[in-house]
Amino acid sequence: MLKTTAKSFIASACALLLLAAGPQPTAATTAATSADAAPARPAYALTNRDEGCAPTIWKLPSLFAAWPSHLHPEMPFSAIFADAFPGKTMKQVLSRRGGGLRADLARHAVAALLNASSDRVDYGLSPEGVIELFNEAVTAGPLEQANVKHGLAALNRLACPLN
């Protein structure tokens, strides 16, 4: 199931980036946002949003005050996400250098969660969607991890209103 989820997420991320470039919505986007659309969208479904801040922005001490009130830099990573980094805080995971694919995925997941939870960033995923994507991807193979990491990275590198 994750392979389908990750592929769907990446395809949606690409579509979202194309939509951000122009005002023409696709039939799929229109149907997903229509009030009479049939089933509810899964938590990882993208919306037509055009803002996102990268991990390098969120890890700046001068922006810790911009973190949503229910999240804070010293919060254990495992309080929100699958415990892929035992004993590490959100700030430590966000600030890690190197560490390979899982560390990159986690960095972008923390930034995505901050983007999705912030009332100052108009982000394309819900907080629940970010958590679900990370928790599924971190237990999957490297291809799925890379797909989700690249999708989150693309969303996190849109226009950042916090700069």
PEDA-V856234 format. One record per backbone hydrogen bond with DSSP energy under -1.0 kcal/mol. NH is the residue of the N-H (numbers start at 1). CO is the residue of the C=O. If there is no record, write none. Layout:
NH	CO
NH	CO
//
This chain:
5	1
6	2
7	3
8	4
9	5
10	6
11	7
12	8
13	9
14	10
15	11
16	12
17	13
18	14
19	15
20	16
22	19
30	26
31	27
32	28
33	29
37	34
45	42
47	124
49	47
51	122
52	159
57	54
58	54
59	55
60	57
63	60
64	61
66	63
67	64
71	68
75	72
77	88
79	76
80	77
81	77
84	82
88	85
90	75
91	73
93	89
94	90
95	91
104	100
105	101
106	102
107	103
108	104
109	105
110	106
111	107
112	108
113	109
114	110
115	111
116	112
117	113
118	114
123	121
130	126
131	127
132	128
133	129
134	130
135	131
136	132
137	133
138	134
140	137
145	141
146	142
147	143
148	144
149	145
150	146
151	147
152	148
153	149
154	150
155	151
156	152
158	155
163	160
//
